Amino acid sequence: MDRQVETVAGLSHTWSRPGGGHLAVSGSSQGAFGGVVGDGTPHSARVSRQICPDGLTVGKYPSYSCRQLERRLRDIGCELVRTSGSHRHYSNPLHPERLITFASHPGDVPRGIIADIIEDLGITRDDFYFKKW
């Protein structure tokens, strides 16, 4: 039986291939990224994320509250056209035929909504988050 041990980000994974068949996996900590992919490498070996001291992963793109999103849209050149209830409608300086609409609620704006806004603007995520307008 072939046994291999790999340590990634402080987590050790042991996997073995009994008789050359499917892989049997055991590890000291297997969460959402634990397990083995089809080619025999653990999922955690492929994840390149920063891990904070408290164990949370840090993404490249920050989350925005509604106020921060409105401020960023104004920096890009969008102007508030109208408000319908809790929904805010902004003009799109890069594609005038499209409006940018999102609901203004407490808490962070879901990343999917921000991705839709970026797509409507016609810019890249890096430009939206980091470019000086």
N, C-alpha and C positions, 0 to 999 in steps of 0.2 A: 504494500500500500504506500503510495506516494503522499507525504504530508508536507505542507508548506505553511509558514507563519509569516504574516506581514503586519507591520505596525504603521498606521496612517493616522496622523493627528492625535497620537496618544491612545488610539484604540487598536487592540490586536485582534486579528482575525486568523483563524486556523481553518484550512480546508483540506480535504483529502479526496483522492480519486481511487475508490476501492475497485480494483480489477479493471481500471480504465473506463469505467462507466460514468454515470452522472456524478457531479460533485456533491459531497456531503459537507455542510458548513456548520461550524460552531464558532462562537466568538464571545468575548467578554461583554461586548456592548453592540447590539444590532438594533438600530431604530429604523427610521424611514429609509436610510441609505444603506442599511445592512443587506447582506445576502450576496448572491453571486450572479453575474450576468452570464450570457451564453458562452463567452470565450474563457470563462474561468477566473476572471479578475473580480475582486470584491467591488461593489458599487462605491464604497468610500474611497477607493483608490483613484477613482475618476473625478471625484468632487473637488474642485479647487475653490474653496471659500475660506474667508478669514473666520477664525473662531475667537470670540471674545473670552475673557477670563471666566465669565459666568456661564459659558457653554453655548451661547446663542451665536448663530451665524450672521454675518454682516454682508449685505448685498452691496453692489456697486451703486445702485440708484436709490436715493432717499425717498421716503414716503412724504406726502404733502397733506397738510390740513387744507380745508376749503380756503381759508384766508391766504395761506402760502401759495395755493394754486392760482387764486385770483391775482395776487401780486405778480406771479411769474407770467401770467397771460398779459397783464398790463405792460410788463417789461418787454415782452415780445412785440407789442403793438396792438393787441386786441382791445376793443372797447365794449363796455357793457351796453347792450342794445335794449334789453328788457328783462323783467323778472316776472315769472309766472309761478306764484306760490313759492315753493322753495327752490325752483329751478332758475338758474341764471343763464342767460343767452348772451354770448359774446360774439363780436364780429371777428372774422378771420382775415387778417391783412394779406396772407399769402394765397388764399383761395376765397375770393369775395362771395362766391356762390354758396359757401358752406358756413353754417353757424356752429359755434362750439357751445354745447349745452351740458350742464352737469347739475346735480342736486346739491344744495348747500346744507349739509347736516353736520352736527358735531362729530369729531373724530377725523380719522384720516380718510382721504379719498381712495377707493379701491384702485389697485394697480391696473386693473383692466380698463377702468374709465380713463385713467391717465394715458394708457396705451392708445385708446381710441382717439383721445384729444390730439396726441402726437401724430397719429395717422391722418386726422383731419387737417392738421396744420401742414402736413407734407414735409416734415423735417425728421431728422434722426433723433433717437433718444439722447444721445450725447449732446447734440445741439440744444435740445429742450432743457436738459438738466444743467449743463455746464457752460454753454456759450454766453458771452456777454452781448446783450442786444443793445 
